[in-house]
Amino acid sequence: MSRKTAEPTIDHSRVELDGVRYVILRENVFAQLCKKAKIPLDDSSPSATGAAAFDLDQPSLAQKLVRQRRASGLSQAELARQAGIRPETLNRIERGRTTPDFATIRKLVVAMNAAEQNTAALSLSTPSPKEK
């Protein structure tokens, strides 16, 4: 008579952002997986906690969000409405006063991507002045 042993599991969470699925797991579990796979762990990347939570040479989330929103051709009010969040919330995010959770980031990314796709579709369907 054979006894069935439970297979080991890894405590993790799954998120989907802009159609891409990600797995979130504890850093020590990630380090163990890298060690088993004989992949060197890059310890130079900033930690998610502490004073150096992001590289100061790179644009912050707020700056990236503002740049992407403008490139999408949306005002703060339009993006907030399309993402289903309050305009005040988006304003605080863009000013770096608050950090959004994954669900809010996903809503913003989906809304901006939809706006960019609509803009691209309109530009393809509208004849240029030379074609008229």
N, C-alpha and C positions, 0 to 999 in steps of 0.2 A: 504494500500500500504506500503510494507516494504522497507526501505532503506538499501542497502547493504553497510556495512562499510568495509573499507580496513583493511586487517589483518596486524598486526604489523610485521615488518621485522627487521632483524639484519644486519647491514653493516658488510660484511665479504668477505674474499677471499678464494678460494680453490686452493690447490696445491696437486700434486701427486708426491710422491718420492718413487721410487723403488716399484711401484705397490700399495702403501698405500696412501689413500687420507687423507689429513689434512685440517682443517678449521682454518684460521687465522682471529682473530677478536681483536678489541681494548680491552686493559686490563680492563678498567672500565666496559665494557659489560660482560667480563668473570667474574669479581667480582660480578656483579649483578646476573648473572646466578647461580653462586655458592651460593649466599645468598638465592635466591629463592628455590634452591634445598636443602638448609640447609646442605651444604657441606663446612667445614671450608677451608678457603683459606690459603695455605701455603705461608706466607710472607717471609720465610727464603730463598726461591730460588732467585738466582741473577736476577737482572733486565737486560733487554736487552740494557739499556743505562747506561751511567755513567762509572766510573773507574772500578767498580766491575762487568763488563759485563760477566765474566766467572769465575768459581771457579779455583783458581790457583793450587789446589791440583789435579785437573783432567787434563788429557791431552788436549791440545788445539786442535782445528779443524785441524790445520796444522799437528800436530803430529799424530793424528788419521788417517789422509789421507795418510801420508807417510807409516805408519804401514800397513794400509789396502792395499795400492798399492803394497808394497813389498810382502805381504802375497798372493796377487793375481798373483805374478810372473811377474809384468809389470815394465818396465823402465818408466821414466817420458815421454820420447818421444812416447813410445807405448801407454800409457794411454791417453796422449793428442790427439794422432791421432784417437784412438778409440772413445774418447769422443767428438771429433770434436771441440777441443779448441786448441789454440796456445800453444806450449811447454813453451814459455816464461811466459804465463799466469799461467800455472800449477806450474812452478818453483816459481813464486811470491807467489802463494797461499801456497805452501808447506813451504816456508821460512817465512810465516806469514806477508808478505809485503802488501797483499791485502786480503780482505774477499770476497769470491765468492757470487753471488746471488743464489737464489733457483734453477734457471734453470741450472746454471753451476754445482751446487752440484748434481743435478739429473743426468746430463750427466755423471759425474764422477762415481756416484754410479752404474748406469746402465752398464757402460763400465767395471767396476771392477767385478760386479756380472757376466757378460757375460764371462769374462776371467776366473773366478773361476769355472763356470759351464763347460767351455771348458776343463779346466785342470782336473776336476773331471771325465768328460766323457772320456778323453784320458786315465786316469789312470785305469778306469774300463775296457776299451776295449783293453788295452795293457797287454798281459800276463806277469806275473812276471817271473824273471829268473828261479825260481823253477819249473814253469809250462811248460817251453820250453823243 
